[in-house]
Amino acid sequence: MLRRYYSTHVPIEIARTFITIAETRSFSRAGEKLGLSQPAISAQVKRLQTIVGGPVFEKQSTGGLNFTPRGQSALSLARKLLEINDQIVSLGGAQKGKQVVRVGISCELIEPFLLAWSQRQPEIGLQIQSSSSCEIAKGLSEGFLDVGILLGEQVAGDQTIEEWEEPLVWVRHPNFVASPGSSIPIIGWPGSCTDSHVERCFERQGVAYRIVFASPEHQARLAAASYCFGVVAMPERRVAPPLIVAGDFYLPKLLPIKASIAIRSGFSLAVVDEMKPVWADLAAKSDTVRRH
């Protein structure tokens, strides 16, 4: 989640959780009050301790919590941070009472989501982060996201509310030509859920390949394909000019990849119900939708 700022940026969620723990003197009671699971609470405290460089709590023999001197200083600053945040939010006036949902969306699915949302326009505020499915899964488990729209990723401990299969296709520029007899030049992001899926297809069919361009950014991969660096795998619905679906005989057949919508533990099911038309539109391109 925004790794470049990991050690210098303190998410408001951490400050709010930290203050709630201080008020309730209990991880479990703080979790109940915030609607967060125990693993999410623990993960946020661990991240806070990484940021401030040491422990913020000391456990008593009676089972309670005491603050370390570092924790006392962090708590005082966290209260100021949260107060400033809430004052800024209050400038929104009528927006203040609007339900805000933190949604993480796989880069490959961001445009279909935005299209579905713009057509339905539920009375819900959004805070959107577009990232890799692996980062979104982490954000769900740690309580920094409420909803995750993922590609090829299952989230342990969180509730999947809808899933379907996205047909994957090879995509290239019309002018791209592969060198005869050489390994296939691939554009991707090694270690990503999509690339892991593609690698299995190559291995299953015994086809040689090489990575010629790697980026976590979907748009960067599209740009590389547009300049004939190689071929890239993506959901079929994302293909747009100047790129075309590649049906070349030397490319291994791609299997569909699973897509899913998951919510974090403790998130309001009532809000999920309000967003159902959006989920339905997002999955409507597939004939293999399976709702939970």
C-alpha positions, 0 to 999 in steps of 0.5 A: 500500500503506497510502499514509497511512503511506507515509513514516512506516511502515517495512515489515519486508520492507524491513528484512529485504531491506536487512540481507540485502543488507548480509550478501551485499554483492549485490542479486542474491545477496540476491534469491536468498536471499529469493526476490525478483526483481531489480526487487522488490529494487531497488524496496524499496531505492528505497523505503527511500532515499525514507524515509530521505531519501537514498542508503544504498549507494555502488557501488564501481568493482569492482562491490561495495557500500559503505554511505553514512553514512546507510546505516550508521545505517539498517542499525543501526536496521534490525537492531534493528527486525527483532530486535524483530519476530522477538521479537514473532513468537516469542510465537506459540509453536507458530505460529512454524513455520507458513508465512505467506503475504502475500495481497492481495485486491481489495476486491470479492473479499474476502468470496468469498475468506474464505468459500472459505478458511473452508470449506477451512482449509489449514494455512497462516498468512495475512497479508491486505491488502484493497485496490485491484487496482492497489495489489495489483499494485504489492505483488506486483511490489515483493515485499511480497505473495506472492499477489494476487487481482485484478480487471481487472488483469494483473501483468507479471513475475508468474505468473498461476496461475488466471483467470476472468471475473466477471459485472458487474451494475448494482446499486441500491436498490429506491427509487432512481429516475433523473431522466428525460433526465439523465445516469446518476448513478454510484457508483465510484472513478475510475481503478480497474480496475472503473471503467475497465472501466465507462467503456469500456462507457458510451463504447462504447454512447454513454450519458451519466453522471456520478460522484456518489459516489467512494470507494476503499472498497467498503463506502462505495460500497455505503452510498452505493447503499443511500441512493439516491445512484446505481447502482454496478457490481459482481461479481454474486455480491456483490449483497446486500439491501437492494440489487438487480440493476438491469435498467433499460433506460437502463443500458448492458450491462456486459461480464464483467471478468477476475479472476486469481490471481497469485504473485510471482516466486520464491514457493514453488509447493509452497505454491501447490499447498496452496492450490489448493482455495481458488483452485478454490472462489473461481473456481467461480461462473464457467463460464469458469474457465481454469487455468494 
